[in-house]
Structure formats: C-alpha cells, structure tokens
Amino acid sequence: MKTLLASLADNKAALGRRYAEWAVSAPTLESAVAAAAMAQDELGHARSTYPVLKGLGVEANEDGFGGDKRFALLDEELPDWNAFIAANLVVDGVLTTFVASCVDSSLTPMAQRAKKILQEEGSHRAHGEAWARRLLRGEQRDPFVARVLETWEHASRWVGPDDDAELAAAVEAGEVSRTAAEQRELMRSWLTDLLAAEGVTITLPEPTFGGWDAERRRWQP
C-alpha cells in the first residue's frame, strides 16, 4: 500500500501542476476558473495524502518518494486542450476510482481522506464529462478521441496487472475494496458509455505490462 499511496500523492501533485498551467490559457473564462480550482483541489489532495505515508513509517515530504512516482505523460505540460480534458477524464478518473475503493479502508487515516477527496472530485468529473461532450460534437472529435486512447495507455496500467502483489495484499487487508481488474473495468465501462452516448465506439484494451515499473507505478512507452 505504501507505493500505491506515494504514487497517488505524486500523481495528484503532478496533475495539480498540469491543471494550473492551463488556468491562464484555457479556451473559455469558465474553464480557466475550473482549471485553477481543480489544480488547488489536486494539490490539496496530495498534501493530505503524504501524511498517511508518514503514519506508515515512510519519510515523505510534499514530494513523497522524490515525487517521481507519476504517469510519464504528466512529466511535461499537457500539450493541448484535448490532452487536458483527456487527463481530466482518464487520469483523474483512475485516481478517483482508487480513492473510492478506500472509503471503507481499514487504514483509517486514508478512509477519512478518501471521503473528503470524493466530495471535491464530483465537480472534476462533471467538468470532464461536459467538455468531452462538447469536443465530441465538434471538429475536435477525432483528435480528442486519440488523446483519450493515448491517456488510457498510461492510466489503465496504474493499478497494475490483475495479479498485482501490492494491490492484492491491500485488498486482502481490507485497505482497498476493489481489485485491479474491478477498478479498470469500472473506468472502461464509464468511458465507453460516455463516448457511445455521443456516437463514438471505442475499444479500451487490456494493458500489457512490458515497460511497467512497479516501484514507480509508471509505464514508459
């Protein structure tokens, strides 16, 4: 659970920074305000998660294990608005699905934080869904779908393979309620239904794990 939580915090910190970079260049004033608010939320989630690691005996500052347990696609600024919304949907969605699996965690500090995080994540999901529908109905449809597929390649691997030892141990200990396969299927079902409602049929494949770094919960293409 220690690496999972460190990666959760590192990814939320990185996602917060990537959101913040678009707060001055989003396509509408409303979305700029939303980007800034979501950035603040994500940075707050990261800051509240690092102390859970300290409670597990892990020395962690605001950068956790050096801050490097993040998705490779969050290493640099998100290149366009399609990538921003794909991250809003898929990266944020994968992390939130994990957090939702911790609301009844036997790890009490994480359960407490999970409930608070989920209260704030509802607006993130609503923002991502609204913009996804807008992009899917316009000339950015194909580029946006390509960004969603690209982002899935990274985010779908975060929980690890179906037999991931760390997550399996966390499920066995009652720290997490859903397996890797169950979390991945929740995300796949939500995303395919969202796009299907706009007339787009996509296949979100089961990930393979060549290039997977389990110690950083990170896939490098």
Contacts in CASP RR format, 6 or more apart in sequence:
PFRMAT RR
TARGET T0000
AUTHOR 0000-0000-0000
METHOD contacts of the structure
MODEL  1
MKTLLASLADNKAALGRRYAEWAVSAPTLESAVAAAAMAQDELGHARSTY
PVLKGLGVEANEDGFGGDKRFALLDEELPDWNAFIAANLVVDGVLTTFVA
SCVDSSLTPMAQRAKKILQEEGSHRAHGEAWARRLLRGEQRDPFVARVLE
TWEHASRWVGPDDDAELAAAVEAGEVSRTAAEQRELMRSWLTDLLAAEGV
TITLPEPTFGGWDAERRRWQP
1 56 0 8 1.000
1 107 0 8 1.000
1 166 0 8 1.000
1 169 0 8 1.000
1 170 0 8 1.000
1 173 0 8 1.000
1 175 0 8 1.000
1 176 0 8 1.000
2 53 0 8 1.000
2 56 0 8 1.000
2 58 0 8 1.000
3 65 0 8 1.000
3 69 0 8 1.000
3 166 0 8 1.000
3 214 0 8 1.000
3 215 0 8 1.000
3 217 0 8 1.000
4 98 0 8 1.000
4 166 0 8 1.000
4 167 0 8 1.000
4 170 0 8 1.000
4 176 0 8 1.000
4 217 0 8 1.000
5 49 0 8 1.000
5 52 0 8 1.000
5 53 0 8 1.000
5 56 0 8 1.000
5 110 0 8 1.000
6 53 0 8 1.000
6 58 0 8 1.000
6 60 0 8 1.000
6 64 0 8 1.000
6 65 0 8 1.000
6 67 0 8 1.000
6 69 0 8 1.000
7 69 0 8 1.000
7 70 0 8 1.000
7 158 0 8 1.000
7 216 0 8 1.000
7 217 0 8 1.000
7 218 0 8 1.000
8 49 0 8 1.000
8 95 0 8 1.000
8 98 0 8 1.000
8 99 0 8 1.000
9 45 0 8 1.000
9 46 0 8 1.000
9 49 0 8 1.000
9 50 0 8 1.000
9 53 0 8 1.000
9 60 0 8 1.000
9 64 0 8 1.000
10 46 0 8 1.000
10 63 0 8 1.000
10 64 0 8 1.000
10 65 0 8 1.000
10 66 0 8 1.000
10 67 0 8 1.000
10 68 0 8 1.000
10 69 0 8 1.000
10 70 0 8 1.000
11 69 0 8 1.000
11 70 0 8 1.000
11 71 0 8 1.000
11 74 0 8 1.000
11 91 0 8 1.000
11 95 0 8 1.000
11 158 0 8 1.000
12 42 0 8 1.000
12 43 0 8 1.000
12 44 0 8 1.000
12 45 0 8 1.000
12 46 0 8 1.000
12 49 0 8 1.000
12 95 0 8 1.000
13 42 0 8 1.000
13 43 0 8 1.000
13 46 0 8 1.000
13 62 0 8 1.000
13 63 0 8 1.000
13 67 0 8 1.000
13 70 0 8 1.000
14 67 0 8 1.000
14 70 0 8 1.000
14 71 0 8 1.000
14 74 0 8 1.000
14 75 0 8 1.000
15 42 0 8 1.000
15 74 0 8 1.000
15 87 0 8 1.000
15 91 0 8 1.000
15 92 0 8 1.000
15 95 0 8 1.000
16 38 0 8 1.000
16 39 0 8 1.000
16 41 0 8 1.000
16 42 0 8 1.000
16 43 0 8 1.000
16 46 0 8 1.000
17 39 0 8 1.000
17 43 0 8 1.000
18 74 0 8 1.000
18 77 0 8 1.000
18 78 0 8 1.000
18 84 0 8 1.000
18 87 0 8 1.000
19 35 0 8 1.000
19 36 0 8 1.000
19 38 0 8 1.000
19 39 0 8 1.000
19 42 0 8 1.000
19 84 0 8 1.000
19 88 0 8 1.000
20 35 0 8 1.000
20 36 0 8 1.000
20 39 0 8 1.000
20 43 0 8 1.000
21 77 0 8 1.000
21 78 0 8 1.000
22 32 0 8 1.000
22 35 0 8 1.000
22 78 0 8 1.000
22 81 0 8 1.000
22 84 0 8 1.000
23 32 0 8 1.000
23 33 0 8 1.000
23 35 0 8 1.000
23 36 0 8 1.000
23 39 0 8 1.000
24 32 0 8 1.000
25 32 0 8 1.000
26 32 0 8 1.000
26 34 0 8 1.000
26 35 0 8 1.000
26 81 0 8 1.000
26 84 0 8 1.000
27 81 0 8 1.000
31 127 0 8 1.000
31 131 0 8 1.000
34 123 0 8 1.000
34 127 0 8 1.000
35 84 0 8 1.000
37 123 0 8 1.000
38 88 0 8 1.000
38 92 0 8 1.000
38 123 0 8 1.000
38 124 0 8 1.000
38 127 0 8 1.000
41 120 0 8 1.000
41 121 0 8 1.000
41 124 0 8 1.000
42 92 0 8 1.000
45 113 0 8 1.000
45 117 0 8 1.000
45 120 0 8 1.000
46 62 0 8 1.000
47 62 0 8 1.000
48 113 0 8 1.000
48 116 0 8 1.000
48 117 0 8 1.000
49 110 0 8 1.000
49 113 0 8 1.000
50 60 0 8 1.000
50 61 0 8 1.000
50 62 0 8 1.000
50 64 0 8 1.000
51 60 0 8 1.000
51 109 0 8 1.000
52 107 0 8 1.000
52 109 0 8 1.000
52 110 0 8 1.000
52 113 0 8 1.000
53 60 0 8 1.000
53 64 0 8 1.000
54 60 0 8 1.000
55 109 0 8 1.000
58 65 0 8 1.000
68 216 0 8 1.000
69 215 0 8 1.000
69 216 0 8 1.000
69 217 0 8 1.000
69 218 0 8 1.000
70 216 0 8 1.000
70 218 0 8 1.000
71 91 0 8 1.000
71 154 0 8 1.000
71 155 0 8 1.000
71 158 0 8 1.000
71 218 0 8 1.000
71 219 0 8 1.000
72 154 0 8 1.000
72 218 0 8 1.000
72 219 0 8 1.000
72 220 0 8 1.000
72 221 0 8 1.000
73 83 0 8 1.000
73 87 0 8 1.000
73 91 0 8 1.000
73 150 0 8 1.000
73 151 0 8 1.000
73 154 0 8 1.000
74 87 0 8 1.000
74 91 0 8 1.000
78 84 0 8 1.000
78 87 0 8 1.000
80 143 0 8 1.000
80 147 0 8 1.000
81 140 0 8 1.000
82 135 0 8 1.000
82 140 0 8 1.000
82 143 0 8 1.000
82 144 0 8 1.000
82 146 0 8 1.000
82 147 0 8 1.000
83 147 0 8 1.000
83 151 0 8 1.000
85 128 0 8 1.000
85 131 0 8 1.000
85 132 0 8 1.000
85 135 0 8 1.000
85 144 0 8 1.000
85 147 0 8 1.000
86 144 0 8 1.000
86 147 0 8 1.000
86 148 0 8 1.000
86 150 0 8 1.000
86 151 0 8 1.000
87 151 0 8 1.000
88 124 0 8 1.000
88 127 0 8 1.000
88 128 0 8 1.000
88 131 0 8 1.000
89 128 0 8 1.000
89 129 0 8 1.000
89 132 0 8 1.000
89 148 0 8 1.000
89 151 0 8 1.000
89 191 0 8 1.000
89 194 0 8 1.000
90 148 0 8 1.000
90 151 0 8 1.000
90 152 0 8 1.000
90 155 0 8 1.000
90 187 0 8 1.000
90 191 0 8 1.000
91 151 0 8 1.000
91 154 0 8 1.000
91 155 0 8 1.000
92 121 0 8 1.000
92 124 0 8 1.000
92 125 0 8 1.000
93 121 0 8 1.000
93 125 0 8 1.000
93 155 0 8 1.000
93 187 0 8 1.000
94 155 0 8 1.000
94 156 0 8 1.000
94 158 0 8 1.000
94 159 0 8 1.000
94 183 0 8 1.000
94 187 0 8 1.000
95 158 0 8 1.000
96 117 0 8 1.000
96 118 0 8 1.000
96 121 0 8 1.000
96 124 0 8 1.000
96 125 0 8 1.000
97 178 0 8 1.000
97 183 0 8 1.000
97 186 0 8 1.000
97 187 0 8 1.000
98 158 0 8 1.000
98 159 0 8 1.000
98 176 0 8 1.000
98 183 0 8 1.000
99 114 0 8 1.000
99 117 0 8 1.000
99 118 0 8 1.000
99 121 0 8 1.000
100 114 0 8 1.000
100 118 0 8 1.000
101 176 0 8 1.000
101 177 0 8 1.000
101 178 0 8 1.000
101 183 0 8 1.000
102 110 0 8 1.000
102 111 0 8 1.000
102 114 0 8 1.000
102 175 0 8 1.000
102 176 0 8 1.000
102 177 0 8 1.000
103 111 0 8 1.000
103 114 0 8 1.000
103 115 0 8 1.000
103 118 0 8 1.000
103 177 0 8 1.000
104 111 0 8 1.000
104 177 0 8 1.000
105 111 0 8 1.000
105 114 0 8 1.000
105 174 0 8 1.000
105 175 0 8 1.000
105 176 0 8 1.000
105 177 0 8 1.000
106 173 0 8 1.000
106 174 0 8 1.000
106 175 0 8 1.000
107 175 0 8 1.000
110 175 0 8 1.000
129 194 0 8 1.000
132 144 0 8 1.000
132 194 0 8 1.000
132 195 0 8 1.000
132 198 0 8 1.000
133 194 0 8 1.000
133 197 0 8 1.000
133 198 0 8 1.000
135 141 0 8 1.000
135 144 0 8 1.000
136 144 0 8 1.000
136 145 0 8 1.000
136 195 0 8 1.000
136 198 0 8 1.000
136 199 0 8 1.000
136 200 0 8 1.000
137 198 0 8 1.000
141 200 0 8 1.000
145 195 0 8 1.000
145 200 0 8 1.000
145 202 0 8 1.000
148 191 0 8 1.000
148 195 0 8 1.000
148 202 0 8 1.000
149 202 0 8 1.000
149 204 0 8 1.000
152 191 0 8 1.000
152 204 0 8 1.000
153 207 0 8 1.000
153 219 0 8 1.000
153 221 0 8 1.000
154 219 0 8 1.000
155 187 0 8 1.000
156 184 0 8 1.000
156 187 0 8 1.000
156 188 0 8 1.000
156 204 0 8 1.000
156 207 0 8 1.000
157 207 0 8 1.000
157 209 0 8 1.000
157 212 0 8 1.000
157 219 0 8 1.000
158 217 0 8 1.000
159 167 0 8 1.000
159 180 0 8 1.000
159 183 0 8 1.000
159 184 0 8 1.000
160 167 0 8 1.000
160 180 0 8 1.000
160 207 0 8 1.000
160 209 0 8 1.000
160 212 0 8 1.000
160 214 0 8 1.000
160 217 0 8 1.000
161 180 0 8 1.000
161 209 0 8 1.000
161 212 0 8 1.000
162 179 0 8 1.000
162 180 0 8 1.000
162 181 0 8 1.000
164 180 0 8 1.000
164 214 0 8 1.000
166 214 0 8 1.000
167 176 0 8 1.000
167 179 0 8 1.000
167 180 0 8 1.000
168 179 0 8 1.000
168 180 0 8 1.000
170 176 0 8 1.000
171 177 0 8 1.000
171 178 0 8 1.000
171 179 0 8 1.000
178 186 0 8 1.000
184 206 0 8 1.000
184 207 0 8 1.000
187 204 0 8 1.000
188 204 0 8 1.000
191 202 0 8 1.000
191 204 0 8 1.000
192 201 0 8 1.000
192 202 0 8 1.000
192 204 0 8 1.000
195 201 0 8 1.000
195 202 0 8 1.000
207 219 0 8 1.000
209 219 0 8 1.000
210 219 0 8 1.000
211 219 0 8 1.000
211 220 0 8 1.000
211 221 0 8 1.000
212 218 0 8 1.000
212 219 0 8 1.000
213 219 0 8 1.000
213 220 0 8 1.000
END
